[in-house]
């Protein structure tokens, strides 16, 4: 596309990408998609009319899309060509994030293993999307979605570390305190399976042990006051709370709530994903200036967050009602996003 312009396309994503593939191939550091789930549900956009003194406003439903299929084979036949063409869009260090739930996540994973190659599977991320699972006649209530993360090349992918704020549980180990502040203790001796007969032991400051670090490193920490000596002469390292910007995020994302009806983000779209979720994805898998794609864009949260984080973007969305929501949301940004628009 030469000089890049952010772009919103209204239409079916496979047709669009195939027509533009020569221009788009290898440009995207990140593609995130939230496709149909084979849920068997007809989705709608909820809006409330204004009420008056005598009557409350009514909730109206405008149909958006049907997530109904003839069967699993029909659904997978829809997904395969779209996943195949999205891989062609990725940079050599790029990644595809596919957001699904229990209905088909394991089936789509086998498609992705085939398309990308199993060695390029990076993560299955679990997002706890609700604290209140619905009662079910069979089995247990579902509370989570999954995001399947694949790299174009697992040897080249570069994910930025992501930290979450400390909570009560993560602060608990920092139970020690000295003049430099609160700290917890980190092992500097091999423990468990690390403590094998083959591991070399050596003496350091009166204690012989299978240390995990060289004497030079241990001496440096000693001079900095970062070594803690217990009553029985055992050494550990002090890790100060002030030196930790947060808690490293794992593949369990329990700290991002869903979009609720009263949220300022809420657009009336039932499957809308929260900005905090997309912020974590985009921050971890791209850098400012990179191009981010979303080809089942819904209400455009990917573009909103990409703009806020200084990324360039391309969205594709088929439903006219949600495209209008995207355009309205982009218009409300502090600095309106400049983008081109197309449809066919």
C-alpha positions in Angstrom: 0.0 0.0 0.0 3.0 2.3 -0.2 2.6 5.1 2.3 0.4 3.5 4.9 -3.1 4.9 5.6 -5.3 3.3 8.3 -8.2 1.7 6.7 -11.7 0.4 7.5 -13.4 -1.9 5.0 -17.0 -2.9 5.1 -17.4 -6.3 3.6 -16.4 -9.9 3.8 -12.8 -10.3 4.9 -11.7 -13.1 2.6 -12.7 -11.3 -0.6 -11.1 -8.1 0.6 -7.8 -9.7 1.6 -7.5 -11.8 -1.6 -8.0 -8.7 -3.7 -5.4 -6.7 -1.8 -3.0 -9.5 -1.0 -0.2 -8.3 -3.2 -0.2 -5.0 -1.3 -0.8 -6.4 2.2 1.5 -9.5 2.2 4.1 -9.5 5.0 3.1 -6.1 6.5 1.3 -7.0 9.7 3.2 -7.5 13.0 -0.1 -8.6 14.6 -3.4 -9.9 13.5 -6.1 -10.4 16.1 -9.5 -11.9 15.2 -12.6 -12.6 17.2 -14.5 -14.7 14.6 -17.8 -16.7 14.9 -17.7 -19.4 17.6 -20.3 -22.0 16.2 -22.4 -20.9 19.1 -25.8 -21.4 17.4 -26.9 -18.0 18.4 -28.4 -15.1 16.4 -26.8 -11.9 17.6 -28.2 -8.4 17.7 -27.3 -4.9 18.6 -29.1 -3.5 21.7 -30.2 0.1 21.9 -32.5 1.9 24.3 -35.0 4.5 23.2 -35.4 7.6 25.3 -38.1 7.5 27.9 -40.2 10.2 29.4 -41.8 11.0 32.7 -44.6 8.5 32.1 -42.7 5.6 30.4 -39.2 4.2 30.6 -37.2 3.8 27.4 -37.6 0.5 25.6 -34.7 -1.8 24.6 -34.6 -2.5 20.9 -32.7 -5.3 19.2 -31.3 -4.8 15.7 -30.1 -8.1 14.1 -26.4 -8.2 13.3 -25.2 -11.7 12.4 -26.1 -15.4 12.8 -23.5 -17.7 14.3 -25.5 -20.7 13.0 -24.0 -23.3 10.7 -25.0 -26.6 9.0 -22.5 -28.3 11.2 -18.9 -28.4 12.3 -17.5 -29.2 8.8 -19.4 -26.2 7.4 -17.9 -23.9 10.1 -14.3 -25.2 9.6 -14.6 -24.9 5.8 -15.4 -21.2 6.4 -12.5 -20.7 8.8 -9.7 -22.5 6.9 -9.2 -20.2 3.9 -9.4 -17.1 6.2 -6.8 -18.4 8.5 -4.6 -19.4 5.6 -4.7 -16.0 4.0 -4.1 -14.2 7.3 -0.8 -16.0 7.8 0.4 -14.5 4.5 -0.2 -11.1 6.0 2.3 -11.5 8.8 5.8 -10.2 9.1 8.6 -12.7 9.8 8.3 -11.9 13.5 4.5 -11.5 13.4 1.7 -13.4 15.2 -1.9 -14.3 14.8 -4.2 -14.3 17.9 -7.5 -16.1 17.4 -10.2 -15.5 20.1 -12.7 -18.4 20.6 -14.6 -20.2 23.3 -15.3 -23.9 24.2 -17.4 -24.6 21.2 -14.6 -24.9 18.6 -11.3 -23.8 20.1 -9.8 -27.3 20.0 -11.0 -27.8 16.4 -9.6 -24.5 15.2 -6.4 -25.3 16.9 -6.0 -28.4 14.7 -6.5 -26.1 11.7 -3.9 -23.7 12.9 -1.4 -26.5 13.6 -1.9 -27.6 10.0 -1.6 -24.1 8.5 1.2 -22.7 10.7 2.9 -26.0 11.7 2.7 -27.2 15.3 6.1 -25.8 16.3 4.8 -22.3 15.6 2.1 -22.7 18.3 3.1 -20.3 21.1 0.3 -20.2 23.7 -3.3 -21.0 24.6 -4.4 -18.0 26.7 -7.3 -18.4 29.1 -9.4 -15.2 29.7 -11.9 -15.3 32.5 -14.7 -13.3 30.9 -17.3 -13.5 33.7 -17.6 -14.1 37.4 -21.1 -15.4 37.1 -21.5 -18.5 35.0 -25.0 -19.3 33.8 -26.5 -22.5 35.3 -26.5 -25.3 32.8 -28.6 -28.5 32.5 -25.4 -30.4 31.7 -21.9 -29.9 32.9 -20.4 -26.8 34.5 -21.1 -23.2 33.6 -18.6 -21.7 31.2 -16.6 -18.7 32.5 -13.7 -18.4 30.1 -12.7 -17.8 26.5 -9.4 -18.9 24.9 -7.0 -17.0 22.7 -4.8 -19.2 20.4 -1.5 -17.5 19.7 0.5 -18.6 16.7 3.7 -17.2 15.2 4.6 -17.0 11.6 8.0 -18.3 12.8 8.3 -19.2 16.5 12.1 -18.6 16.3 11.6 -15.0 15.3 8.6 -13.9 17.3 9.3 -11.1 19.7 6.7 -10.6 22.5 7.1 -7.7 24.8 6.9 -8.5 28.6 3.6 -7.4 30.1 3.1 -6.7 33.8 0.0 -6.4 35.8 -0.4 -4.4 39.0 0.3 -6.0 42.3 -2.7 -7.3 44.2 -3.1 -8.6 47.7 -1.9 -12.1 46.8 1.2 -11.0 45.0 2.2 -8.6 47.8 2.0 -11.2 50.5 5.5 -12.7 49.9 7.0 -9.2 50.5 6.8 -9.7 54.2 10.4 -8.6 55.1 11.5 -5.0 55.6 14.8 -3.2 56.1 16.0 0.4 55.6 15.6 0.0 51.8 11.9 -1.1 52.0 9.8 -4.2 51.7 11.3 -7.3 50.2 10.9 -11.0 49.6 13.5 -13.8 49.5 14.7 -15.4 46.3 16.6 -18.7 46.3 20.3 -18.5 45.2 20.9 -22.2 45.9 19.7 -25.0 43.6 16.5 -26.6 44.9 14.5 -29.7 44.0 15.4 -31.2 40.6 18.0 -28.5 40.1 20.0 -30.0 43.0 21.6 -33.0 41.2 24.8 -34.8 41.9 26.3 -33.3 38.8 25.9 -29.7 40.0 29.1 -28.2 41.2 29.2 -26.9 44.8 31.5 -24.3 46.1 32.2 -22.4 49.3 31.1 -18.7 49.6 31.3 -16.7 52.7 31.4 -19.7 55.0 28.7 -21.8 53.4 29.3 -24.6 50.9 26.2 -25.1 48.6 25.2 -25.7 44.9 24.9 -22.0 44.1 23.0 -20.9 41.0 25.2 -17.9 40.4 28.9 -17.2 40.0 31.0 -15.8 42.9 31.4 -12.5 41.2 27.6 -12.0 41.0 27.1 -13.1 44.6 29.8 -10.7 45.8 28.1 -7.8 43.9 24.8 -8.5 45.6 26.6 -8.7 48.9 28.1 -5.3 48.5 24.7 -3.9 47.5 23.1 -5.3 50.6 20.9 -7.7 48.6 21.9 -10.9 50.4 19.9 -12.1 53.4 21.6 -14.5 55.9 19.3 -16.6 58.0 20.0 -17.6 61.6 21.4 -21.0 60.4 23.7 -19.3 57.9 21.8 -20.0 54.8 21.8 -17.2 52.1 19.0 -15.9 49.9 18.6 -12.8 47.8 16.4 -9.9 48.7 14.0 -8.8 45.9 12.7 -5.3 46.8 9.1 -4.4 46.0 10.3 -1.0 44.8 12.3 -2.7 42.1 9.3 -4.6 40.7 7.1 -2.7 38.2 4.4 -5.3 38.5 3.6 -9.0 38.2 4.6 -10.8 35.0 1.5 -11.9 33.1 1.1 -15.6 32.5 -1.3 -17.4 30.2 -4.1 -17.0 32.7 -5.8 -13.6 32.3 -8.1 -13.3 35.3 -7.6 -9.6 35.9 -9.5 -8.1 32.9 -13.3 -7.8 33.4 -15.8 -8.0 30.5 -17.6 -5.0 29.1 -20.7 -4.5 31.3 -23.9 -2.7 30.3 -23.1 0.3 32.4 -19.5 0.6 31.1 -18.5 3.7 29.2 -17.2 1.4 26.5 -20.4 -0.5 26.0 -21.9 -0.2 22.5 -24.8 -2.6 22.9 -22.9 -5.4 21.0 -23.2 -8.6 23.1 -19.8 -10.0 22.1 -17.8 -6.8 22.5 -14.4 -7.3 24.0 -12.9 -4.8 26.5 -10.2 -2.3 25.6 -8.0 -3.6 28.4 -7.9 -7.0 26.7 -6.9 -5.6 23.3 -4.4 -3.3 25.0 -2.6 -6.3 26.5 -2.6 -8.2 23.2 -1.3 -5.2 21.2 1.3 -4.1 23.7 2.7 -7.6 24.0 2.8 -8.4 20.3 3.7 -5.1 18.5 5.6 -1.9 18.9 4.6 1.7 18.0 4.4 2.2 14.3 3.7 -1.5 13.6 0.6 -2.4 11.6 -2.2 -4.3 13.4 -5.1 -6.1 11.6 -8.5 -7.3 12.7 -10.7 -8.9 10.1 -13.8 -9.7 12.3 -13.7 -6.2 13.8 -17.1 -6.0 15.5 -17.3 -2.6 17.1 -13.7 -1.7 16.3 -12.0 -2.0 19.7 -8.8 -3.1 18.0 -8.6 0.1 16.1 -9.4 2.3 19.1 -6.6 0.7 21.2 -4.2 0.6 18.3 -4.6 4.3 17.8 -4.2 5.0 21.5 -0.9 3.0 21.5 0.6 4.5 18.3 0.1 1.6 16.1 -1.3 1.6 12.5 -4.3 -0.5 11.7 -6.6 -2.1 9.2 -10.1 -3.3 10.0 -12.6 -5.4 8.1 -16.2 -5.8 9.2 -19.2 -7.1 7.3 -22.1 -5.9 9.4 -23.3 -2.4 8.4 -24.6 -1.6 11.9 -21.3 -2.3 13.6 -19.3 -0.4 11.0 -21.3 2.6 11.9 -20.4 2.1 15.5 -16.7 1.8 14.6 -16.9 5.1 12.7 -18.7 6.8 15.6 -16.1 5.5 18.1 -13.2 6.7 15.9 -14.8 10.1 15.6 -14.9 10.5 19.4 -11.1 9.9 19.9 -9.3 12.9 21.5 -7.3 13.1 18.2 -9.7 11.8 15.5 -8.1 8.9 13.7 -7.4 9.6 10.0 -8.4 6.6 7.9 -9.7 5.6 4.5 -13.0 3.7 4.0 -14.1 1.2 1.4 -16.9 -1.2 0.8 -17.8 -3.8 -1.8 
